[in-house]
């Protein structure tokens, strides 16, 4: 469902993504792991058509990110690292606004909101303005907008950032339930999250892929915890 071919993106003298290539299939939950500045968020922004690569390309459900960015946006749900929203809007009015953008109308809109609001556990804040919400609730509203149109592909940048332990558990369970019908990419700094929800993990450092395997296989290969695997791999020299 996702094909990434030799993506490269620079910001001035800094190479954020350097020849990244990978594919993701339906039913997979791919965890993008890496230290700060590794290129994870840049790669996700390229896939979501927020920025263009300097070279290379990718396709999402057959839509090329360069030739058909609107087609890509229709089939993905994207939760950005700092999900933008409108603080003066209530949660209800914001999700109505997203429904307008996604052209979800009439009975379908009511059915969608009736499904998503409890699914993301935002019932209790539904009529509050977004600026009054905690970081955790803002994150859940961001997740709700990504799920409204029941996308085939989910791109979630730090989906549990700011959530308390119970909320993290709920979101991880939600990702696991959705996984069989979707293709999901998440980035996270929480390695226990990778163990909990990811069927595959890619470790990136300095814009390059250093490992691509299942969490279980990585632990067996290195004969240590995923935390230690991550430390060993990301401190290795990257070939030019």
C-alpha positions as CSV (number, residue, x, y, z in Angstrom):
1,X,0.0,0.0,0.0
2,X,3.0,2.3,0.5
3,X,6.1,2.2,-1.8
4,X,9.0,4.5,-1.0
5,X,11.8,4.8,-3.5
6,X,15.1,6.6,-2.8
7,X,13.7,9.5,-1.0
8,X,16.1,12.3,-0.3
9,X,15.4,15.7,1.4
10,X,17.8,18.4,2.5
11,X,17.4,21.6,4.4
12,X,20.3,23.8,3.4
13,X,23.5,21.9,4.4
14,X,21.5,19.3,6.5
15,X,20.5,16.0,4.9
16,X,17.3,15.0,6.8
17,X,16.4,11.9,4.6
18,X,19.1,10.2,2.6
19,X,18.0,7.6,0.0
20,X,15.3,6.0,2.1
21,X,13.5,3.0,0.4
22,X,10.9,0.7,1.9
23,X,7.4,-0.8,1.3
24,X,4.5,-1.3,3.7
25,X,1.6,-3.7,3.2
26,X,-1.9,-3.8,4.4
27,X,-2.1,-5.3,7.9
28,X,1.3,-4.1,8.9
29,X,2.0,-1.6,11.7
30,X,5.5,-0.2,10.9
31,X,7.3,1.6,13.7
32,X,9.8,4.3,12.6
33,X,12.5,4.5,15.3
34,X,15.4,6.9,15.6
35,X,17.0,9.5,17.7
36,X,16.0,13.2,17.5
37,X,16.9,14.5,14.1
38,X,17.1,11.1,12.5
39,X,14.7,12.0,9.7
40,X,11.5,10.2,10.9
41,X,9.2,13.2,10.9
42,X,10.6,14.5,7.6
43,X,9.9,11.2,5.9
44,X,6.3,11.2,7.3
45,X,5.7,14.7,6.1
46,X,6.9,13.7,2.6
47,X,4.5,10.7,2.6
48,X,1.7,13.0,3.7
49,X,2.5,15.5,0.9
50,X,3.3,18.3,3.3
51,X,6.8,18.7,1.8
52,X,8.4,17.6,-1.4
53,X,11.5,15.5,-1.6
54,X,14.6,16.7,-3.4
55,X,14.7,13.4,-5.3
56,X,13.1,10.0,-5.2
57,X,9.3,9.4,-4.9
58,X,6.7,7.4,-3.2
59,X,3.2,6.1,-3.8
60,X,0.3,5.5,-1.4
61,X,-2.5,3.2,-2.5
62,X,-1.3,3.7,-6.1
63,X,-1.2,7.6,-5.9
64,X,2.1,9.2,-6.6
65,X,3.1,11.8,-4.0
66,X,4.5,14.1,-6.7
67,X,1.9,13.5,-9.5
68,X,-1.3,13.0,-7.4
69,X,-0.9,14.6,-4.0
70,X,-4.6,15.2,-3.6
71,X,-5.2,11.5,-4.2
72,X,-2.7,10.7,-1.5
73,X,-4.4,13.0,1.0
74,X,-7.8,11.4,0.3
75,X,-6.6,7.9,1.4
76,X,-4.5,8.8,4.4
77,X,-5.2,9.9,7.9
78,X,-2.3,12.0,9.2
79,X,-1.5,12.9,12.8
80,X,1.3,15.4,12.8
81,X,3.9,15.7,15.6
82,X,2.3,18.9,16.8
83,X,-1.2,18.5,15.3
84,X,-2.5,21.9,14.2
85,X,-6.0,22.9,15.4
86,X,-8.0,26.0,16.2
87,X,-8.0,26.8,19.9
88,X,-11.1,28.9,19.8
89,X,-13.2,26.1,18.3
90,X,-14.9,23.5,20.4
91,X,-14.0,19.9,19.8
92,X,-17.4,19.4,18.2
93,X,-17.1,22.4,15.8
94,X,-13.5,21.4,14.9
95,X,-14.6,17.8,13.9
96,X,-17.5,19.2,12.0
97,X,-15.0,21.4,10.1
98,X,-12.9,18.4,9.3
99,X,-16.1,16.5,8.1
100,X,-16.7,19.5,5.8
101,X,-13.2,19.2,4.4
102,X,-13.6,15.4,4.0
103,X,-17.1,15.8,2.4
104,X,-18.8,13.7,5.1
105,X,-22.4,14.8,5.1
106,X,-25.9,14.1,6.5
107,X,-26.5,10.7,8.1
108,X,-22.9,9.6,7.3
109,X,-21.6,12.5,9.4
110,X,-23.7,11.5,12.4
111,X,-22.6,7.9,12.1
112,X,-19.0,8.9,11.8
113,X,-19.0,11.2,14.8
114,X,-21.0,8.6,16.9
115,X,-18.2,6.1,16.1
116,X,-15.1,8.3,16.4
117,X,-15.9,10.4,19.5
118,X,-16.2,7.4,21.9
119,X,-13.4,5.5,20.1
120,X,-11.0,8.3,20.9
121,X,-12.5,8.9,24.4
122,X,-13.3,12.6,23.9
123,X,-17.0,12.5,24.9
124,X,-16.3,14.4,28.1
125,X,-14.6,17.3,26.3
126,X,-16.7,17.4,23.2
127,X,-18.2,20.8,23.9
128,X,-15.1,22.4,25.3
129,X,-12.8,24.8,23.3
130,X,-9.6,23.2,22.2
131,X,-7.5,25.8,23.9
132,X,-8.8,24.7,27.3
133,X,-7.8,21.0,26.8
134,X,-4.8,19.2,28.3
135,X,-2.0,18.1,26.0
136,X,-3.4,14.5,26.1
137,X,-6.9,15.5,25.1
138,X,-5.5,17.7,22.3
139,X,-3.6,14.7,21.1
140,X,-6.8,12.6,21.1
141,X,-8.7,15.2,19.1
142,X,-5.8,15.2,16.6
143,X,-6.2,11.4,16.4
144,X,-9.9,11.7,15.9
145,X,-9.5,14.0,12.9
146,X,-7.1,11.6,11.3
147,X,-9.7,8.7,11.7
148,X,-12.9,10.5,10.6
149,X,-12.9,9.4,7.0
150,X,-11.8,5.8,7.9
151,X,-8.6,6.0,5.8
152,X,-6.8,3.0,4.3
153,X,-3.5,4.4,5.5
154,X,-2.6,6.0,8.8
155,X,0.5,8.0,9.4
156,X,0.9,8.8,13.1
157,X,3.8,10.9,14.4
158,X,4.2,10.2,18.2
159,X,0.5,9.2,18.6
160,X,0.7,8.8,22.4
161,X,2.8,11.9,23.2
162,X,1.3,13.6,26.2
163,X,-1.1,10.8,27.1
164,X,-1.2,9.3,30.6
165,X,-0.5,5.5,31.0
166,X,-4.2,4.6,30.8
167,X,-4.7,6.7,27.7
168,X,-1.6,5.2,26.0
169,X,-3.0,1.8,26.7
170,X,-6.3,2.8,25.0
171,X,-4.6,4.2,21.9
172,X,-2.3,1.2,21.5
173,X,-5.3,-1.1,21.7
174,X,-7.1,1.1,19.1
175,X,-4.1,0.9,16.8
176,X,-4.0,-2.9,17.2
177,X,-7.7,-3.3,16.5
178,X,-7.5,-1.1,13.3
179,X,-4.3,-2.8,12.0
180,X,-5.9,-5.8,10.2
181,X,-7.8,-3.5,7.8
182,X,-5.2,-0.7,7.4
183,X,-1.6,0.1,6.7
184,X,-0.2,2.0,9.6
185,X,3.1,3.9,10.1
186,X,3.9,5.3,13.5
187,X,7.0,7.1,14.9
188,X,7.7,6.9,18.5
189,X,10.4,7.3,21.1
190,X,8.7,4.8,23.4
191,X,10.3,1.4,22.7
192,X,7.7,-0.5,24.7
193,X,5.1,0.9,22.3
194,X,7.0,-0.8,19.4
195,X,6.9,-4.1,21.3
196,X,3.2,-3.6,22.0
197,X,1.8,-2.6,18.6
198,X,4.3,-2.8,15.8
199,X,4.7,-5.9,13.5
200,X,7.8,-4.4,11.9
201,X,10.3,-1.7,12.8
202,X,12.7,0.4,10.8
203,X,15.5,2.1,12.7
204,X,16.8,5.4,11.1
205,X,19.8,7.5,12.0
206,X,21.2,10.5,10.2
207,X,18.6,10.1,7.4
208,X,19.5,6.5,6.6
209,X,17.8,3.1,7.3
210,X,20.1,1.0,9.5
211,X,17.7,-1.9,10.3
212,X,14.4,-3.2,9.0
213,X,12.9,-6.2,10.8
214,X,10.4,-7.3,13.4
215,X,11.0,-6.2,17.0
216,X,11.2,-9.9,18.0
217,X,13.8,-10.7,15.3
218,X,15.9,-7.7,16.3
219,X,15.9,-8.8,19.9
220,X,16.8,-12.4,18.9
221,X,19.6,-11.2,16.6
222,X,21.3,-8.9,19.1
223,X,20.3,-11.1,22.1
224,X,19.2,-8.1,24.2
225,X,16.3,-5.8,24.9
226,X,14.9,-3.5,22.2
227,X,16.3,-0.5,24.1
228,X,19.8,-2.0,23.9
229,X,19.3,-3.0,20.2
230,X,18.3,0.6,19.5
231,X,21.4,2.0,21.3
232,X,23.7,-0.3,19.5
233,X,22.3,0.3,16.0
234,X,22.0,4.1,16.3
235,X,25.6,4.5,17.5
236,X,27.1,2.6,14.6
237,X,28.8,4.7,11.9
238,X,26.6,5.3,8.9
239,X,28.2,4.5,5.6
240,X,28.4,7.4,3.1
